[in-house]
Amino acid sequence: MDPYSIGYSGIAYKTADVATLPLQAADGNFVNANKRNAARGIYPLTRSLYVILNINPEQGPTDLQKEFLRFVYSREGQQIVEQVGYFPIDPAIAQQVLQQY
């Protein structure tokens, strides 16, 4: 490993032995790489992750797909998302999805 190398990774994979540097946002301010700034949407290198299922448009989701979605958007599913270092979905949005299934 080159001690002078520069790389980037998701914030979920940050470890104590890796230094982070602030990045300059569009407004000119420098923003530290931390979960708070990423969650607030002010850190310039963030992205959303999506759950995509191949659902037959004529038949709708299968029972297994429905159960998967119910789990992913459940409180337990969102706790797992957070435990592995990602941000849980807004509870109001999760509730909207759960009402569909």
Phi, psi and omega per residue, in radians:
M1 nan 2.321 3.132
D2 -1.456 2.068 -3.113
P3 -1.151 -0.199 -3.134
Y4 -1.838 0.169 -3.097
S5 -1.336 2.774 3.082
I6 -2.209 2.386 3.111
G7 -2.615 3.076 3.053
Y8 -2.447 2.705 -3.082
S9 -2.708 2.905 3.069
G10 -1.171 2.598 -3.104
I11 -1.109 -0.409 3.115
A12 -1.134 -0.348 -3.075
Y13 -1.818 0.131 -3.142
K14 -1.176 2.362 3.099
T15 -2.107 2.894 -3.076
A16 -1.136 -0.435 -3.094
D17 -1.580 0.150 3.127
V18 -2.006 2.218 3.120
A19 -1.444 2.506 3.037
T20 -1.990 2.678 3.136
L21 -2.116 2.522 3.057
P22 -1.208 2.599 3.083
L23 -1.971 2.612 3.122
Q24 -1.440 2.177 3.119
A25 -1.447 3.011 -3.112
A26 -1.038 -0.506 -3.135
D27 -1.421 -0.005 3.113
G28 1.663 -0.260 3.116
N29 -1.358 2.594 3.075
F30 -1.607 2.350 -3.047
V31 -2.120 2.269 3.121
N32 -1.269 2.567 3.098
A33 -1.461 1.727 3.052
N34 -2.618 2.892 -3.061
K35 -1.101 -0.631 -3.124
R36 -1.087 -0.845 -3.128
N37 -1.174 -0.627 3.093
A38 -1.166 -0.767 3.141
A39 -1.117 -0.595 3.131
R40 -1.368 -0.160 3.113
G41 1.381 0.298 -3.124
I42 -1.751 -0.261 3.077
Y43 -1.344 2.253 -2.975
P44 -1.244 -0.198 3.133
L45 -2.007 1.282 3.056
T46 -2.192 2.805 3.096
R47 -2.654 2.808 3.072
S48 -1.699 2.606 3.033
L49 -1.966 2.551 -3.036
Y50 -2.182 2.628 2.962
V51 -1.728 2.130 -3.134
I52 -2.151 2.172 3.112
L53 -2.044 2.534 3.087
N54 -1.525 1.550 -3.080
I55 -1.747 2.265 3.089
N56 -1.148 2.073 -3.076
P57 -1.152 -0.406 3.140
E58 -1.465 -0.561 -3.069
Q59 -1.831 -0.297 -3.082
G60 1.381 -3.083 -3.095
P61 -1.202 2.564 3.051
T62 -1.273 2.934 3.095
D63 -1.045 -0.685 3.123
L64 -1.135 -0.737 3.096
Q65 -1.107 -0.717 3.105
K66 -1.080 -0.770 -3.140
E67 -1.113 -0.716 3.093
F68 -1.045 -0.840 3.135
L69 -1.089 -0.726 3.111
R70 -1.058 -0.703 3.130
F71 -1.202 -0.843 -3.093
V72 -0.990 -0.747 -3.077
Y73 -1.586 0.015 3.107
S74 -1.316 2.909 3.090
R75 -1.020 -0.757 3.129
E76 -1.090 -0.787 3.126
G77 -1.077 -0.725 -3.140
Q78 -1.241 -0.507 3.043
Q79 -1.151 -0.665 3.085
I80 -1.136 -0.755 3.088
V81 -0.944 -0.809 -3.118
E82 -1.206 -0.670 -3.130
Q83 -1.076 -0.564 -3.123
V84 -1.577 0.130 2.979
G85 1.764 0.072 3.102
Y86 -1.716 3.024 3.135
F87 -1.671 2.302 3.092
P88 -1.208 2.745 3.117
I89 -1.269 2.690 3.086
D90 -0.982 2.269 -3.093
P91 -0.989 -0.589 3.121
A92 -1.153 -0.672 3.113
I93 -1.220 -0.737 3.103
A94 -1.029 -0.718 3.139
Q95 -1.118 -0.697 3.105
Q96 -1.073 -0.742 3.138
V97 -1.166 -0.776 -3.109
L98 -1.077 -0.566 3.130
Q99 -1.146 -0.399 3.131
Q100 -1.372 -0.343 -3.044
Y101 -2.191 nan nan
